[in-house]
Amino acid sequence: MKIFIIAIPLLVVGGLLAYALQGAHFAILDPKGIIADKERGLLIFTTLLSLVVVVPVFVMLFVIVWRYRATNTKAIYSPEWDGSRFFETLWWGIPCLIILVLAIVTWTSSHQLDPTRSLTSTHPPLKIQVVALQWKWLFLYPDQQVASVNTVEFPINTPIEFDITADAPMNSFWIPSLGGQIYAMPGMTTKLHLMADTSGTYAGSSANLSGTGFSGMRFSAIATSASDYANWLIRAHSSSQVLTSSSYTALAVPSADVAVRLYRLGEPTLYDTIVMKYMMPSTATSSTDTKAVNSDMDMDTNMNMNMPGM
Amino acid sequence: MFGKLTISAFVHDPITNVAILGTIIIGIVGIILLIRFKKLSWLWKNWLTSLDPKKIGVMYIAIATFMLLRGLADVLLIRTQQALSSGASHGIINADTFQQVFSAHGTMMIFFVAMGFLFGILNLIVPPQIGSRDVAFPFLNSVSFWLFAGGALLVNLSLAVGEFSAAGWLAYPPLSELSYSPGVGVDYWIWSLQIAGVGSLLSGINFLVTIIKLRAPGMTPMKMPIFIWSVLGSMSLVVFAFPILTATLSMLALDRTLGMHFFTAEAGGNAMMYVNLIWAWGHPEVYILILPAFGIFSEIVSVFSGKRLFGYKSMVWALGAITFLSFTVWLHHFFTMGAGADVNSFFGIMTMIIAIPTGVKIFNWLFTMYRGRVRLTTPMLWFLGFVVTFTLGGVAGVLMSVPAIDYQVHNSLFLVAHFHTMIIGGVLFGIFAGFTYWFPKFTGFTLNERIGRWAFWVWLFGFLLAFIPLYILGLMGATRRLDHYDASLGWQGLFIVAGIGATLICIGVALQILQVIVSIVQRKQHLVLDGDPWNGRTLEWSTVSPPPSYTFAVIPIVTDRDDFWVSKHQSIPDQVPRHYRAIAVPKNTSAGIVIAGFATLIGFAVIWQIIWLIPVALLGLIISCIIRLSHDAEEEIISAVDVERQELTARRQRDLV
């Protein structure tokens, strides 16, 4: 009888989950790029390593509670026994060893998978600049002289160097199928290196709350063959819209659920202008003196933030 | 005249209106009932103005319970919205309201529910467990409580007057700056936390001093109950962490109200500084909450296994290690902000090191039960539920402490599921266990076991259903705080399951409330006349239950870690003192209410920029402090005869058992 009390709810939990999971896609566990693949490997390794402690804990928990339940008067009862050097050394020691292993893995993986680290490939890298706006993503291709909104396209097996900033509240740039996220912050650049190894359209999202239009601020990351990518560039080049400082100002006005747009990039240094805007004495805040701005720049440089134009 | 406060502040959408109307009606009915049964002056004299930590503790718990219900109402809104708002449907509330709701949910659950229950239990348990009649500074204790209540009032007021912050529970700038959040919402957030936060800091100092100075003679540090050690660690963290919160909130307030640029995007401000500062408070805060929960579980496992706590010294060292380490890991909340690999790995490794002392504690609890006589009462069920959920949540935590993994799950629902597992499975389960365990101490009767068990099982399954889907959604790439998502992502089923889980949790809470009501009604059947229903081990069980206002007629002398257990087993005959002495207890005072009232008024005036009210309220605050501090006779004396009479009555009652 008691078995049913526990088994039935467990079956209900399992059944509901199984039903809800029909056709589910685990973006993080189904990587389409080298970074996401390595990150998944780490996730699985760390989980298994943790199980070395977790499984014994669960087994011991249920065995001990059952064996030493109050009604089982046959079990040994030693109310004054309050310590054992042997056991305590054991459970200070074993976790220490596990954490030592994990610490080494953490150190090497943090360096190996450092988002600022360039990826190697036979193909030359592609530079894409990303600007988080209210509430859309702007992608600038300074070398190809094109730009796009809420869609980013690139060839597979090509290292992509993302330079990321925001002209809006802080955000986070994330393409789960290709690899981890990095914050997008106004007035500074963060870097992210990703590479896709399979063609496809992958969901990209804003992971950090940025205001009312936040939920609709999604983009598609399209990894294609070199020829499809070339075609896409031609389409963008033939776009009637040109992105310059003035059309950018119009684009930066807050708007939600924005459709995909392609631009010709009129000003190759537009990205630098957007980043440096926050570094200049603002016209809106007359009280600013240049000294404060300078010291701020020093601080950012110290934090290894890449500051274009410096 | 009223600054930014205009009639439009009172205009809301229908759902909010219903909530406001409900609150007002409940309030009016409550006041009418109090007047009808002539209980208003009883409430004022016996409770609101009392300096007795036992009364203050109960009031903390009452407010925390109210805020828990409000936080749960927010959960239902969040879950309903996310279950419905997929594809063409946009759910029941708009994005702005949704963001206010989850910001309020996080703020209330941490600052007013978890902290409220925590300080409630501390007030009730710390003094009797160290053999003291009171805390070190009884009046300060009352001020702390009323500041906490003032903060809670402001959060609730934001529902009806104006709006709440929509910038998340930690209000990262520049989103929380004036340029992106021009309304009063963030100001409500700042000032309710500022006022409650000062209260928490004062409480932290108070309990720290209480533990250091007011222990019964003989209670050397290594004879302190482990709960007291956990509180000592937690309160040291309060003393070091809360000033950071106060300073950070002040800087944000200066940015918003006086046009400064600490954290703005432009003019030399730096939002990264805010993120560092808020987590330099925020991470210790997590341990402020969890350490006392560890302490509660340690007491409960030992008592219900009828056995000494295993590895006491290990436990103390583990607590100390966690206390220290909790200040060295804050950066793991933002590995994704772009610090270099060296910095990230340092903080990642420091974080995973915390898993070692935490693991030690779990093994020690297991071995406390080993060779014990384990009674599976409700507090023990909460403990077992805690071990299972906390261990799984801990694995998720270790995963996220590896920066490269964190990049993939940060800001996703995986993260949300992780910290809910820790805060609910750790802190809240601990509070429930402690509440059930110590309830008879302060009421004289135990809680209904049958309903308690039901509440536990419903809670546990609700918990699994509510959070397993969130872990899965996180692995599918679902980010947190979405008020709408694309139907093609295939997330809706899991959000619906999570919604069912949240509903079950609400039923669990309803059962807990029912449990308390039924237990009060049937209290005659569950009386604990001998004052020791669980065969307790520590000093608080050595007095009668409920304890008299002075708690101990004679201050006990401690000889052992489990002093009460040892004295029971050595069967020393109850030593009736030859003569009792008069006892001084602090007099009631309304000064705490007045001071905190002025502080809350200052907050309200700054929020709405009612310029003339700020100096007026500030002056009121200063004057009421001066008046209080000029008082001489702050104590009243319970005469020796009175003490003797009360003690003899209690003793006779105990002998009847």
Chai-1 contact restraints between the chains, C-beta under 6 A:
chainA,res_idxA,chainB,res_idxB,connection_type,confidence,min_distance_angstrom,max_distance_angstrom,comment,restraint_id
A,P9,B,F461,contact,1.0,0.0,6.0,A-B,restraint_1
A,V13,B,L464,contact,1.0,0.0,6.0,A-B,restraint_2
A,V13,B,L465,contact,1.0,0.0,6.0,A-B,restraint_3
A,L16,B,V497,contact,1.0,0.0,6.0,A-B,restraint_4
A,A20,B,G493,contact,1.0,0.0,6.0,A-B,restraint_5
A,A20,B,L494,contact,1.0,0.0,6.0,A-B,restraint_6
A,A20,B,V497,contact,1.0,0.0,6.0,A-B,restraint_7
A,G23,B,G490,contact,1.0,0.0,6.0,A-B,restraint_8
A,A24,B,G490,contact,1.0,0.0,6.0,A-B,restraint_9
A,F26,B,L475,contact,1.0,0.0,6.0,A-B,restraint_10
A,F26,B,M476,contact,1.0,0.0,6.0,A-B,restraint_11
A,A27,B,M476,contact,1.0,0.0,6.0,A-B,restraint_12
A,A27,B,G477,contact,1.0,0.0,6.0,A-B,restraint_13
A,I28,B,Q408,contact,1.0,0.0,6.0,A-B,restraint_14
A,I28,B,L475,contact,1.0,0.0,6.0,A-B,restraint_15
A,L29,B,L475,contact,1.0,0.0,6.0,A-B,restraint_16
A,E39,B,A404,contact,1.0,0.0,6.0,A-B,restraint_17
A,E39,B,Q408,contact,1.0,0.0,6.0,A-B,restraint_18
A,L42,B,V402,contact,1.0,0.0,6.0,A-B,restraint_19
A,L42,B,A404,contact,1.0,0.0,6.0,A-B,restraint_20
A,L42,B,I405,contact,1.0,0.0,6.0,A-B,restraint_21
A,L43,B,I405,contact,1.0,0.0,6.0,A-B,restraint_22
A,T46,B,L399,contact,1.0,0.0,6.0,A-B,restraint_23
A,T46,B,V402,contact,1.0,0.0,6.0,A-B,restraint_24
A,S50,B,V395,contact,1.0,0.0,6.0,A-B,restraint_25
A,S50,B,V398,contact,1.0,0.0,6.0,A-B,restraint_26
A,V54,B,T391,contact,1.0,0.0,6.0,A-B,restraint_27
A,V54,B,V395,contact,1.0,0.0,6.0,A-B,restraint_28
A,V57,B,T391,contact,1.0,0.0,6.0,A-B,restraint_29
A,M60,B,L366,contact,1.0,0.0,6.0,A-B,restraint_30
A,L61,B,V387,contact,1.0,0.0,6.0,A-B,restraint_31
A,I64,B,L366,contact,1.0,0.0,6.0,A-B,restraint_32
A,I64,B,M369,contact,1.0,0.0,6.0,A-B,restraint_33
A,I64,B,Y370,contact,1.0,0.0,6.0,A-B,restraint_34
A,V65,B,V374,contact,1.0,0.0,6.0,A-B,restraint_35
A,Y68,B,M369,contact,1.0,0.0,6.0,A-B,restraint_36
A,Y68,B,G372,contact,1.0,0.0,6.0,A-B,restraint_37
A,Y68,B,V374,contact,1.0,0.0,6.0,A-B,restraint_38
A,R69,B,V374,contact,1.0,0.0,6.0,A-B,restraint_39
A,A70,B,R373,contact,1.0,0.0,6.0,A-B,restraint_40
A,A70,B,V374,contact,1.0,0.0,6.0,A-B,restraint_41
A,A70,B,R375,contact,1.0,0.0,6.0,A-B,restraint_42
A,I76,B,R371,contact,1.0,0.0,6.0,A-B,restraint_43
A,Y77,B,R373,contact,1.0,0.0,6.0,A-B,restraint_44
A,S78,B,R371,contact,1.0,0.0,6.0,A-B,restraint_45
A,P79,B,G306,contact,1.0,0.0,6.0,A-B,restraint_46
A,P79,B,K307,contact,1.0,0.0,6.0,A-B,restraint_47
A,D82,B,R308,contact,1.0,0.0,6.0,A-B,restraint_48
A,D82,B,F310,contact,1.0,0.0,6.0,A-B,restraint_49
A,G83,B,G311,contact,1.0,0.0,6.0,A-B,restraint_50
A,E88,B,G311,contact,1.0,0.0,6.0,A-B,restraint_51
A,E88,B,S314,contact,1.0,0.0,6.0,A-B,restraint_52
A,W91,B,V360,contact,1.0,0.0,6.0,A-B,restraint_53
A,W91,B,F363,contact,1.0,0.0,6.0,A-B,restraint_54
A,W92,B,V360,contact,1.0,0.0,6.0,A-B,restraint_55
A,P95,B,I356,contact,1.0,0.0,6.0,A-B,restraint_56
A,P95,B,G359,contact,1.0,0.0,6.0,A-B,restraint_57
A,C96,B,I356,contact,1.0,0.0,6.0,A-B,restraint_58
A,I99,B,M352,contact,1.0,0.0,6.0,A-B,restraint_59
A,I99,B,I356,contact,1.0,0.0,6.0,A-B,restraint_60
A,L102,B,M352,contact,1.0,0.0,6.0,A-B,restraint_61
A,A103,B,I349,contact,1.0,0.0,6.0,A-B,restraint_62
A,T106,B,S345,contact,1.0,0.0,6.0,A-B,restraint_63
A,T106,B,G348,contact,1.0,0.0,6.0,A-B,restraint_64
A,T106,B,I349,contact,1.0,0.0,6.0,A-B,restraint_65
A,T106,B,V402,contact,1.0,0.0,6.0,A-B,restraint_66
A,W107,B,S345,contact,1.0,0.0,6.0,A-B,restraint_67
A,S109,B,A404,contact,1.0,0.0,6.0,A-B,restraint_68
A,S110,B,A341,contact,1.0,0.0,6.0,A-B,restraint_69
A,S110,B,N344,contact,1.0,0.0,6.0,A-B,restraint_70
A,S110,B,S345,contact,1.0,0.0,6.0,A-B,restraint_71
A,S110,B,P403,contact,1.0,0.0,6.0,A-B,restraint_72
A,H111,B,A341,contact,1.0,0.0,6.0,A-B,restraint_73
A,L113,B,A404,contact,1.0,0.0,6.0,A-B,restraint_74
A,D114,B,A341,contact,1.0,0.0,6.0,A-B,restraint_75
A,P169,B,P174,contact,1.0,0.0,6.0,A-B,restraint_76
A,P169,B,L175,contact,1.0,0.0,6.0,A-B,restraint_77
A,P169,B,Y180,contact,1.0,0.0,6.0,A-B,restraint_78
A,M170,B,Y172,contact,1.0,0.0,6.0,A-B,restraint_79
A,S172,B,N411,contact,1.0,0.0,6.0,A-B,restraint_80
A,P176,B,G477,contact,1.0,0.0,6.0,A-B,restraint_81
A,G180,B,Y407,contact,1.0,0.0,6.0,A-B,restraint_82
A,G180,B,Q408,contact,1.0,0.0,6.0,A-B,restraint_83
A,Q181,B,T336,contact,1.0,0.0,6.0,A-B,restraint_84
A,Q181,B,Y407,contact,1.0,0.0,6.0,A-B,restraint_85
A,I182,B,T336,contact,1.0,0.0,6.0,A-B,restraint_86
A,Y183,B,T336,contact,1.0,0.0,6.0,A-B,restraint_87
A,Y183,B,M337,contact,1.0,0.0,6.0,A-B,restraint_88
A,P186,B,A265,contact,1.0,0.0,6.0,A-B,restraint_89
A,G187,B,A265,contact,1.0,0.0,6.0,A-B,restraint_90
A,T190,B,G338,contact,1.0,0.0,6.0,A-B,restraint_91
A,S205,B,T479,contact,1.0,0.0,6.0,A-B,restraint_92
A,A207,B,N411,contact,1.0,0.0,6.0,A-B,restraint_93
A,A207,B,T479,contact,1.0,0.0,6.0,A-B,restraint_94
A,N208,B,N411,contact,1.0,0.0,6.0,A-B,restraint_95
A,L209,B,G168,contact,1.0,0.0,6.0,A-B,restraint_96
A,L209,B,R481,contact,1.0,0.0,6.0,A-B,restraint_97
A,T212,B,A95,contact,1.0,0.0,6.0,A-B,restraint_98
A,T212,B,D96,contact,1.0,0.0,6.0,A-B,restraint_99
A,S215,B,L482,contact,1.0,0.0,6.0,A-B,restraint_100
A,S215,B,D483,contact,1.0,0.0,6.0,A-B,restraint_101
A,S215,B,H484,contact,1.0,0.0,6.0,A-B,restraint_102
A,Y278,B,A265,contact,1.0,0.0,6.0,A-B,restraint_103
A,Y278,B,E266,contact,1.0,0.0,6.0,A-B,restraint_104
A,S282,B,E266,contact,1.0,0.0,6.0,A-B,restraint_105
A,S282,B,A267,contact,1.0,0.0,6.0,A-B,restraint_106
A,T285,B,A267,contact,1.0,0.0,6.0,A-B,restraint_107
A,T288,B,A267,contact,1.0,0.0,6.0,A-B,restraint_108
A,A292,B,G268,contact,1.0,0.0,6.0,A-B,restraint_109
A,V293,B,G268,contact,1.0,0.0,6.0,A-B,restraint_110
A,D296,B,G268,contact,1.0,0.0,6.0,A-B,restraint_111
A,N304,B,G340,contact,1.0,0.0,6.0,A-B,restraint_112
